[in-house]
């Protein structure tokens, strides 16, 4: 693995340099949120910042470095309460919902979050606070790592499917409800009656509500599994 921007000493800005790393990250985040990964390039970013390539590369040497910064910026938006304030279960509930909201707000995140090890300060704080919630449930050691990883993997899997569906609808110039109606129409030809009925249940009604209900139900199953491993069930 190549050296991370987080383990590399940051160079001091040249005299009269007005561009900052924070400005670069903010503009890159706005670009990703509206155009996706395909719309992000160092050349286009420099043009948006009205900065020369030399100035941009001084702060962020490579696009990989920029992705590292953006991932950590997103992690910093996630709310993780102290276990003493919320209790382990309510704390994990808030953490998971906040993580879901962050992923939906930044739909490019599932594409990149596991392509590089998260070593930035926000990622470290998220891990520390998440493990504190798990420890408050009475789970420690490697099992604490596994438990926190299970929560995060569930959120990523559920939210990743949601943002993929929303992106599919966006590319087709449809609302998610219209997309679901199209899918439902096509599923009428499914021979298996069990799967035909399952498709009907998932593709009708308020799709936003379906995404939320599916997420909350699955999250409760995960939390029940954690509670079953400890006597600290609240």
C-alpha positions as CSV (number, residue, x, y, z in Angstrom):
1,X,0.0,0.0,0.0
2,X,1.2,3.5,-0.9
3,X,1.9,5.9,1.9
4,X,-1.2,7.6,3.2
5,X,-1.7,11.3,3.4
6,X,-2.4,10.8,7.1
7,X,1.1,9.4,7.7
8,X,2.9,11.9,5.6
9,X,4.1,15.2,7.1
10,X,2.1,18.1,5.7
11,X,4.2,20.7,4.0
12,X,4.0,24.4,5.0
13,X,2.2,26.5,2.5
14,X,4.4,28.7,0.3
15,X,4.5,32.4,1.0
16,X,1.4,34.3,-0.3
17,X,-0.5,31.0,-0.9
18,X,-4.2,31.6,-0.3
19,X,-5.6,28.2,-1.2
20,X,-6.2,25.9,1.8
21,X,-6.7,22.2,2.1
22,X,-10.1,22.9,3.7
23,X,-11.2,24.8,0.6
24,X,-10.1,22.0,-1.7
25,X,-12.0,19.4,0.3
26,X,-15.1,21.5,0.5
27,X,-15.2,22.1,-3.2
28,X,-14.4,18.5,-4.0
29,X,-17.2,17.3,-1.7
30,X,-19.7,19.6,-3.5
31,X,-18.6,18.2,-6.8
32,X,-18.9,14.6,-5.7
33,X,-22.4,15.2,-4.2
34,X,-23.7,16.6,-7.5
35,X,-21.7,14.8,-10.2
36,X,-20.4,11.6,-8.6
37,X,-16.9,10.2,-8.8
38,X,-16.9,10.4,-12.6
39,X,-17.2,14.2,-12.3
40,X,-14.2,14.6,-10.1
41,X,-10.7,15.3,-11.6
42,X,-7.8,17.3,-10.3
43,X,-7.9,19.4,-13.4
44,X,-11.6,20.3,-13.1
45,X,-11.2,20.9,-9.4
46,X,-8.3,23.3,-9.9
47,X,-10.5,25.2,-12.4
48,X,-13.4,25.4,-10.0
49,X,-11.0,26.8,-7.3
50,X,-9.6,29.2,-9.8
51,X,-6.2,27.9,-8.8
52,X,-3.2,26.6,-10.7
53,X,-2.4,22.9,-10.8
54,X,0.9,23.6,-8.9
55,X,-1.0,25.2,-6.0
56,X,-3.6,22.4,-5.8
57,X,-0.9,19.6,-5.9
58,X,1.0,21.4,-3.2
59,X,-1.8,20.7,-0.7
60,X,-3.1,17.4,-2.2
61,X,-0.5,15.6,-4.2
62,X,-2.7,12.9,-5.8
63,X,-6.4,12.1,-6.4
64,X,-6.0,9.2,-4.0
65,X,-4.9,11.6,-1.3
66,X,-8.0,13.7,-2.1
67,X,-10.3,10.7,-1.7
68,X,-8.7,9.9,1.7
69,X,-9.5,13.5,2.8
70,X,-13.0,13.3,1.5
71,X,-13.8,10.0,3.2
72,X,-12.5,11.3,6.6
73,X,-14.5,14.5,6.1
74,X,-17.7,12.4,5.7
75,X,-16.9,10.4,8.8
76,X,-16.7,13.7,10.7
77,X,-20.4,14.3,10.0
78,X,-21.5,11.2,11.9
79,X,-22.9,11.7,15.3
80,X,-21.8,9.2,18.0
81,X,-22.9,10.0,21.5
82,X,-21.1,9.1,24.7
83,X,-22.5,5.9,26.3
84,X,-23.0,7.7,29.6
85,X,-25.4,10.1,27.9
86,X,-27.4,7.7,25.7
87,X,-26.7,4.2,26.9
88,X,-25.2,1.6,24.5
89,X,-28.3,0.7,22.6
90,X,-29.7,4.2,22.1
91,X,-26.2,5.3,21.2
92,X,-25.7,2.7,18.6
93,X,-29.2,3.4,17.2
94,X,-28.2,7.1,16.8
95,X,-24.8,6.2,15.4
96,X,-26.4,3.9,12.7
97,X,-29.1,6.4,11.7
98,X,-26.5,9.2,11.5
99,X,-24.2,7.0,9.4
100,X,-27.1,6.2,7.1
101,X,-28.0,9.8,6.6
102,X,-24.4,10.6,5.8
103,X,-24.2,7.9,3.2
104,X,-27.5,9.0,1.6
105,X,-26.3,12.6,1.6
106,X,-23.0,11.6,0.0
107,X,-24.0,8.7,-2.4
108,X,-20.4,8.3,-3.7
109,X,-19.2,7.2,-0.3
110,X,-20.0,3.4,-0.6
111,X,-17.9,3.3,-3.8
112,X,-14.8,4.4,-2.0
113,X,-15.0,3.9,1.7
114,X,-13.4,0.5,1.7
115,X,-10.9,1.1,-1.2
116,X,-8.5,2.8,1.3
117,X,-7.9,2.2,5.0
118,X,-9.5,4.9,7.0
119,X,-6.7,6.5,9.1
120,X,-7.8,10.1,9.4
121,X,-8.7,11.8,12.7
122,X,-12.4,11.6,12.2
123,X,-12.2,7.9,11.4
124,X,-10.1,7.3,14.5
125,X,-12.6,9.3,16.7
126,X,-15.6,7.4,15.1
127,X,-13.9,4.1,15.9
128,X,-13.0,5.1,19.5
129,X,-16.5,6.3,20.3
130,X,-18.2,3.4,18.6
131,X,-16.1,0.9,20.6
132,X,-17.0,2.8,23.8
133,X,-20.6,2.1,23.0
134,X,-19.9,-1.6,22.4
135,X,-17.9,-1.7,25.6
136,X,-20.8,-0.2,27.5
137,X,-22.8,-3.2,26.4
138,X,-20.3,-5.5,28.1
139,X,-18.5,-6.7,24.9
140,X,-14.7,-6.3,24.8
141,X,-11.6,-7.4,22.9
142,X,-11.9,-8.8,19.4
143,X,-15.6,-9.4,19.9
144,X,-16.0,-5.6,20.3
145,X,-14.3,-5.1,17.0
146,X,-16.6,-7.7,15.4
147,X,-19.7,-6.2,16.9
148,X,-18.9,-2.6,15.7
149,X,-18.0,-4.0,12.3
150,X,-21.3,-5.8,12.1
151,X,-23.3,-2.6,12.8
152,X,-21.3,-0.6,10.3
153,X,-21.5,-3.4,7.6
154,X,-25.3,-3.5,8.0
155,X,-25.6,0.3,7.6
156,X,-23.3,0.3,4.6
157,X,-25.1,-2.6,2.9
158,X,-28.6,-1.3,3.5
159,X,-27.7,2.3,2.7
160,X,-25.6,1.3,-0.3
161,X,-28.5,-0.5,-1.9
162,X,-30.7,2.6,-1.2
163,X,-28.3,5.1,-2.9
164,X,-27.8,2.7,-5.8
165,X,-31.6,2.6,-6.4
166,X,-31.8,6.4,-6.1
167,X,-29.0,6.8,-8.6
168,X,-30.7,4.4,-11.0
169,X,-33.8,6.5,-10.8
170,X,-31.8,9.7,-11.2
171,X,-30.1,8.5,-14.3
172,X,-33.4,7.5,-15.8
173,X,-35.0,10.8,-15.0
174,X,-37.5,9.3,-12.7
175,X,-38.5,9.5,-9.1
176,X,-37.8,6.4,-7.0
177,X,-41.6,5.8,-6.7
178,X,-41.9,5.8,-10.6
179,X,-38.9,3.5,-10.8
180,X,-40.6,1.1,-8.3
181,X,-43.8,1.2,-10.3
182,X,-41.9,0.2,-13.4
183,X,-40.2,-2.7,-11.6
184,X,-43.5,-3.8,-10.2
185,X,-45.0,-4.0,-13.7
186,X,-42.1,-6.1,-14.9
187,X,-42.3,-8.5,-12.0
188,X,-45.9,-9.5,-12.9
189,X,-44.3,-12.0,-15.3
190,X,-42.4,-13.8,-12.5
191,X,-43.6,-17.4,-12.3
192,X,-42.8,-17.9,-8.6
193,X,-45.9,-16.6,-6.7
194,X,-43.8,-16.1,-3.5
195,X,-41.3,-13.9,-5.1
196,X,-44.0,-12.1,-7.1
197,X,-45.7,-11.2,-3.9
198,X,-42.4,-10.2,-2.3
199,X,-41.7,-7.8,-5.2
200,X,-45.2,-6.4,-4.9
201,X,-44.7,-5.6,-1.2
202,X,-41.4,-3.9,-1.8
203,X,-42.3,-2.0,-4.9
204,X,-45.6,-0.4,-3.9
205,X,-46.4,2.5,-1.6
206,X,-44.0,5.2,-0.3
207,X,-40.6,4.0,-1.3
208,X,-38.8,6.5,1.0
209,X,-40.9,5.0,3.8
210,X,-40.0,1.5,2.7
211,X,-36.3,2.3,2.8
212,X,-36.6,3.7,6.3
213,X,-38.8,0.8,7.6
214,X,-36.5,-1.8,6.1
215,X,-33.5,-0.1,7.7
216,X,-35.0,0.3,11.2
217,X,-36.2,-3.3,11.2
218,X,-32.8,-4.7,10.2
219,X,-31.0,-2.5,12.7
220,X,-33.3,-3.7,15.5
221,X,-32.3,-7.3,14.5
222,X,-28.6,-6.4,14.7
223,X,-29.0,-4.7,18.1
224,X,-31.0,-7.6,19.4
225,X,-28.2,-9.8,18.4
226,X,-25.7,-7.6,20.4
227,X,-28.1,-7.6,23.4
228,X,-28.2,-11.4,23.3
229,X,-24.4,-11.5,23.9
230,X,-24.5,-9.4,27.1
231,X,-26.4,-9.0,30.3
232,X,-26.4,-5.2,29.8
233,X,-29.5,-5.1,27.7
234,X,-31.1,-1.9,29.1
